[in-house]
Amino acid sequence: MKRLRPYLAMTTVEELWSHHTALMAEFGFDRLLYAFNAFRGAGLYDNPEDALLLTNMPAEYIDAYVDGGMFRDGVMMRWAIKNTGSASWQRVYAEMADQPLTEGERALRALNARHGILAGYTISFPMAIKNANAGIGMAARRDMTQADADAIWAEHGAEIEIINHVAHLCILQLPATGQRRLLTARQAEVLELVADGKTMQDIALILGRNVATVEKHLRGARDALRVETTAQAVRKASILNQIFRIEAEPPQSANRPVQMKGSVSRAS
């Protein structure tokens, strides 16, 4: 498929996201929110800073929805966690029409109304990792109704789903060069050596430090990543592209997507 070829040439998440938002806008879905979280615990929701979030939603909306925790009251968020595939927002809301809205759900609907996020589709991707979730919410243009979005989906839905699945798989493989560095260079180096199977004594010898210093760096890495064990730190650092990173050359221009607080990219 001709529309898929550019994704294969992408070298960073930011480059892919810029292309993807522009392509989805051509279909009529001009505001997107992608989320991937591999660290969900027993509950439905965890700290959003554990997730890779990409969006071109307005900053004011993301401040409330993500940083303000309103995503926890999202009907489509709950649907995406429990299901895979695609769903019309109207269909999911209709299925819950007989259930009274909570105060949080009413507040979120008011937020969506203020920003014209009223019609769209959500895609939830299948995951092979236990407790991992990934999905993308796609809001239709402000001048479109859900009926308009449904008509687009009837004609192009299969293609849109395939494109988004490819984008998702590429995002998991690409370095997010704008992502906030959680680890110091030494913490990342020590975790990389652990991932390579090196013992504490091996690492101390390689770095020319004592074992106590190596342990200090590992403790700092665990604290920075908010995990309890070194094995968890290696897994989380790998998924969030905090180790084994190829550092990009400094950009020649400031006109590029900027990764904001946590892992949220508010690319326009």
C-alpha positions as CSV (number, residue, x, y, z in Angstrom):
1,M,0.0,0.0,0.0
2,K,1.5,3.3,-1.1
3,R,0.4,5.1,2.1
4,L,2.4,2.6,4.2
5,R,5.7,3.0,2.5
6,P,6.7,6.3,4.2
7,Y,6.4,4.7,7.6
8,L,9.1,2.2,6.8
9,A,11.6,5.1,6.2
10,M,11.0,6.9,9.5
11,T,13.9,7.2,11.9
12,T,12.3,8.8,15.0
13,V,9.0,8.8,16.7
14,E,8.7,12.5,16.2
15,E,9.1,12.2,12.4
16,L,6.6,9.4,12.2
17,W,4.1,11.3,14.4
18,S,4.3,14.4,12.3
19,H,3.6,12.3,9.2
20,H,0.8,10.3,10.8
21,T,-1.2,13.3,12.1
22,A,-1.1,14.9,8.7
23,L,-2.2,11.7,7.0
24,M,-5.1,11.1,9.5
25,A,-6.2,14.7,9.0
26,E,-6.6,14.0,5.3
27,F,-9.2,11.4,6.3
28,G,-11.0,13.9,8.5
29,F,-9.5,12.9,11.9
30,D,-7.3,16.0,12.8
31,R,-6.7,15.5,16.5
32,L,-5.1,12.3,17.8
33,L,-4.0,10.8,21.2
34,Y,-1.8,7.7,21.1
35,A,-1.0,5.9,24.4
36,F,1.2,2.9,25.1
37,N,1.6,1.6,28.7
38,A,3.4,-1.6,29.5
39,F,3.3,-1.2,33.2
40,R,-0.4,-1.4,34.2
41,G,-0.8,-3.0,37.5
42,A,-3.8,-4.6,39.1
43,G,-6.0,-1.5,38.6
44,L,-7.1,-0.1,35.3
45,Y,-4.9,3.0,35.4
46,D,-1.4,3.8,36.5
47,N,0.8,6.9,36.5
48,P,0.6,8.5,33.0
49,E,4.3,9.2,33.2
50,D,4.8,5.5,32.8
51,A,3.2,5.7,29.4
52,L,4.4,6.8,26.0
53,L,1.9,9.5,25.0
54,L,1.8,11.2,21.6
55,T,-0.8,13.8,20.8
56,N,-1.6,16.9,18.8
57,M,-4.5,17.8,21.0
58,P,-4.5,21.4,22.5
59,A,-2.1,21.8,25.4
60,E,-5.0,23.0,27.6
61,Y,-6.9,19.8,26.9
62,I,-3.9,17.6,27.7
63,D,-3.2,19.5,30.9
64,A,-6.7,18.5,32.2
65,Y,-7.1,15.1,30.5
66,V,-3.6,13.7,31.3
67,D,-2.0,15.8,34.0
68,G,-5.3,16.4,35.7
69,G,-6.2,12.7,35.7
70,M,-9.5,13.1,33.8
71,F,-8.5,10.2,31.5
72,R,-9.6,7.9,34.4
73,D,-13.2,8.9,33.7
74,G,-12.9,8.3,29.9
75,V,-15.5,5.9,28.5
76,M,-13.4,5.3,25.4
77,M,-10.3,4.8,27.6
78,R,-12.1,2.0,29.5
79,W,-13.3,0.5,26.3
80,A,-9.8,0.4,24.8
81,I,-8.4,-1.3,27.9
82,K,-11.0,-4.1,27.8
83,N,-11.2,-4.5,24.0
84,T,-9.2,-4.7,20.8
85,G,-10.2,-3.4,17.4
86,S,-12.0,-0.2,16.5
87,A,-15.1,1.5,17.8
88,S,-17.3,4.4,16.9
89,W,-17.6,6.8,19.9
90,Q,-21.3,7.0,19.4
91,R,-21.7,3.2,19.5
92,V,-19.8,2.9,22.8
93,Y,-21.6,5.7,24.4
94,A,-25.0,4.3,23.2
95,E,-24.1,1.0,24.9
96,M,-23.8,2.8,28.2
97,A,-26.8,5.1,27.8
98,D,-28.8,3.3,30.5
99,Q,-26.0,3.9,33.1
100,P,-26.0,7.2,35.1
101,L,-23.0,9.4,34.5
102,T,-20.5,9.9,37.3
103,E,-19.4,13.4,38.3
104,G,-16.0,12.7,36.6
105,E,-17.7,11.5,33.4
106,R,-19.9,14.7,33.3
107,A,-16.8,16.9,33.8
108,L,-14.9,15.0,31.0
109,R,-17.9,15.4,28.6
110,A,-17.9,19.1,29.4
111,L,-14.2,19.3,28.7
112,N,-14.7,17.5,25.3
113,A,-17.5,19.8,24.4
114,R,-15.4,22.9,25.1
115,H,-12.7,21.6,22.7
116,G,-15.0,20.2,20.1
117,I,-14.0,16.6,20.7
118,L,-17.4,15.2,20.1
119,A,-17.1,12.6,17.2
120,G,-14.5,10.1,16.4
121,Y,-13.1,6.6,16.6
122,T,-10.8,4.7,18.9
123,I,-8.5,1.9,17.9
124,S,-7.2,-0.5,20.6
125,F,-4.2,-2.6,19.5
126,P,-3.7,-6.2,20.4
127,M,-0.7,-6.7,22.8
128,A,1.3,-9.8,23.5
129,I,2.7,-8.3,26.8
130,K,0.7,-9.1,29.9
131,N,-0.9,-5.9,31.4
132,A,0.2,-3.8,28.4
133,N,-2.2,-1.6,26.6
134,A,-1.9,0.6,23.5
135,G,-4.5,2.5,21.6
136,I,-5.3,5.7,19.7
137,G,-8.2,8.1,19.9
138,M,-9.0,10.0,16.8
139,A,-11.3,13.0,17.0
140,A,-13.1,14.1,13.8
141,R,-12.9,17.7,12.6
142,R,-15.1,20.2,14.5
143,D,-17.4,20.6,11.5
144,M,-18.1,16.9,11.4
145,T,-20.7,14.9,13.2
146,Q,-20.4,11.2,14.3
147,A,-22.5,10.3,11.2
148,D,-19.9,12.0,9.0
149,A,-17.1,10.1,10.8
150,D,-19.1,6.8,10.4
151,A,-19.5,7.5,6.7
152,I,-15.7,8.0,6.4
153,W,-15.1,4.8,8.4
154,A,-17.5,2.8,6.2
155,E,-15.5,3.8,3.1
156,H,-11.9,3.9,4.5
157,G,-12.0,2.3,7.9
158,A,-10.1,-0.9,6.9
159,E,-7.3,1.2,5.4
160,I,-7.2,3.6,8.4
161,E,-6.9,0.7,10.8
162,I,-4.1,-0.9,8.9
163,I,-2.2,2.4,8.7
164,N,-2.6,2.9,12.5
165,H,-1.5,-0.6,13.3
166,V,1.7,-0.1,11.2
167,A,2.3,3.3,12.9
168,H,1.9,1.6,16.3
169,L,4.4,-1.1,15.5
170,C,6.8,1.4,14.2
171,I,6.5,3.6,17.3
172,L,7.4,0.6,19.5
173,Q,10.7,0.2,17.5
174,L,11.8,3.8,17.0
175,P,13.8,6.0,19.3
176,A,11.8,9.0,20.7
177,T,14.5,11.6,20.4
178,G,12.4,14.3,22.1
179,Q,11.6,12.1,25.1
180,R,12.7,13.4,28.5
181,R,15.8,11.6,29.7
182,L,14.9,9.9,32.9
183,L,18.4,8.4,33.6
184,T,21.8,9.9,33.9
185,A,24.3,8.6,31.3
186,R,26.0,6.5,34.0
187,Q,22.7,5.0,35.2
188,A,21.8,4.1,31.6
189,E,25.3,2.6,31.0
190,V,25.0,0.4,34.1
191,L,21.5,-0.8,33.1
192,E,22.8,-1.6,29.6
193,L,25.5,-3.8,31.1
194,V,23.0,-5.6,33.4
195,A,20.9,-6.2,30.3
196,D,23.9,-7.7,28.6
197,G,24.2,-10.2,31.4
198,K,27.1,-8.7,33.3
199,T,27.4,-9.2,37.1
200,M,28.1,-6.4,39.6
201,Q,31.7,-7.4,39.7
202,D,31.9,-7.4,35.9
203,I,30.4,-4.0,35.7
204,A,32.7,-2.6,38.4
205,L,35.7,-3.9,36.5
206,I,34.5,-2.5,33.1
207,L,33.8,0.9,34.6
208,G,36.8,1.0,36.8
209,R,34.6,1.6,39.9
210,N,33.8,-0.5,43.0
211,V,30.7,-2.6,43.4
212,A,29.2,-0.1,45.9
213,T,29.3,2.6,43.3
214,V,27.7,0.4,40.8
215,E,24.9,-0.4,43.3
216,K,24.5,3.3,43.9
217,H,23.9,3.9,40.2
218,L,21.4,1.0,40.0
219,R,19.6,2.4,43.1
220,G,19.4,5.8,41.4
221,A,18.0,4.2,38.2
222,R,15.4,2.3,40.1
223,D,14.3,5.5,41.9
224,A,14.2,7.5,38.7
225,L,12.1,4.8,37.0
226,R,9.9,4.3,40.0
227,V,10.4,0.5,40.2
228,E,11.5,-1.9,42.9
229,T,13.9,-4.2,41.2
230,T,16.7,-4.0,38.8
231,A,15.0,-6.4,36.4
232,Q,12.0,-4.1,36.3
233,A,14.3,-1.1,35.7
234,V,15.9,-2.8,32.7
235,R,12.5,-3.7,31.2
236,K,11.0,-0.3,31.8
237,A,14.1,1.6,30.6
238,S,14.1,-0.6,27.4
239,I,10.4,0.1,26.6
240,L,10.7,3.8,27.2
241,N,13.9,4.0,25.1
242,Q,16.0,5.1,28.0
243,I,18.9,2.6,27.3
244,F,20.5,1.4,24.2
245,R,19.7,4.8,22.7
246,I,21.5,6.2,19.6
247,E,21.7,9.9,20.4
248,A,20.7,12.1,17.5
249,E,22.8,15.1,16.4
250,P,21.6,18.4,17.8
251,P,18.9,19.8,15.4
252,Q,19.9,22.6,13.1
253,S,16.4,24.2,13.5
254,A,14.2,24.8,16.5
255,N,11.1,24.1,14.3
256,R,10.5,20.5,15.4
257,P,8.1,18.6,17.6
258,V,8.8,19.1,21.3
259,Q,8.3,16.4,23.9
260,M,6.8,17.9,26.9
261,K,6.4,16.8,30.5
262,G,6.7,13.1,31.1
263,S,6.5,11.3,27.7
264,V,3.8,13.5,26.1
265,S,4.7,14.9,22.7
266,R,2.5,17.9,21.9
267,A,3.5,18.0,18.3
268,S,1.4,20.2,16.1
